Amino acid sequence: MKIPIDFLTPGMRVQKPLFGRRGELLLNRGVTLSDSLITLLKKNNILTVDVEGPVPFDEYQIKDTISEKLRQAALNTLMDWIKNRHILNLNRVYEVVKSLVEEILSDKEVSDNLTNLCSTDLYTFAHSVDVCILSVMAGKKLGFNKKKLYTLGMGSILHDVGKLDIPPEILNKPARLSPQEYEIIKKHPIYSYEKLRKREDENLNQYSLNIVLNHHERFDGSGYPRRLKKDEIYELDYLCAIADVFNAMTTHRVYRKALPVHEVYEMLEGSCDTLFPYDITKAFLSCIAPFPPGTLVMLSSDEPALVIASSTLPFRPMVKLLRSSEDIDLTKELNITIKRQLTPEEALSFIPTIDRKRFYSLINVNL
């Protein structure tokens, strides 16, 4: 189960490898945490950790669509760009994208909770992989063929490579950017485009390059760097743009907490034909559950509950009451609604007798 760094306790065992600022292995799978190791993780800006533990309700456990091994391979491929003096092996990137597309096109169930970043310095790489996954998921919904999905995947996974040319003190600044700093950040699509367009590679076509250049353009012309609008922006560009916004807003960063998925869902829904086209926005949102399984919520009946399954009605999932363990299908119990999302700390306050470690092994924390 993934839990926030502040709630780690000595004796917990690491479930997935943890990597540091430059991709070095900090802790391997199976390591038992101690006070000193927890301090080490905090010093490396680790925000969340997957820990082992007995988990009740096995029938509700969430299985990742994208295997950890494949996702880590994608992350390592991008990180090698730094290690090899900015020489990016586009053939390796293309092979990773093909593998991601094949997994998404398989019949596996898609998880709404993609793996979070390892540390602040790895955010750009992890974010790029997740945006690729989200974009391809939405492209699948729109009925794209494999060739088009490969093009979408290549542009999406490379969309932020220009950020490597942004000074780290600006890119990872733990506070609001100044207007001057924001203008520097806004140049990264151009840096990305110029860096990649010089490469002659059959796996990186002009449509993928357009994604890289246009992923911050908006339907109403309010985007950057060229203030394009409406049909001046391609369908693939919009898909990457929406995935970029969604993943950025729902990912925990050092300088701000992630927004709840349902809030970002509603924001995107309200952006139809303003920031993004209606049909593309709806296709993307059809891949997302506003309250993903593992979300803690307060019901209108004043009962704390755990979301255990999504439904055909996005805002009315199946939930399990935390006090009684009773399952409730909100598509049938129409007199009950979700009032708000709870933090794990709030949920604990409603269940004072439950052991904290057991509580965190019970839920799939969504922060």
Secondary structure, DSSP 8 states (H G I E B T S, - for coil): -EEEGGG--TT-BBSS-EE-TTS-EEE-TT-B--HHHHHHHHHTT--EEEB----S-GGG----SS-HHHHHHHHHHHHHHHHTTT---HHHHHHHHHHHHHHHHSS----SS----SSGGGHHHHHHHHHHHHHHHHHHHTT--HHHHHHHHHHHHTTTGGGGGS-HHHHT-SS---HHHHHHHTTHHHHHHHHHHT---TTS-HHHHHHHHHTT--TTS--SSS---GGGS-HHHHHHHHHHHHHHHTS-BTTB----HHHHHHHHHTTBTTTB-HHHHHHHHTT--SS-TT-EEEETTS-EEEEEE--SSTT--EEEETTT--EEETTT-TT--EEEE--HHHHHHH-TTS-HHHHHHHS----
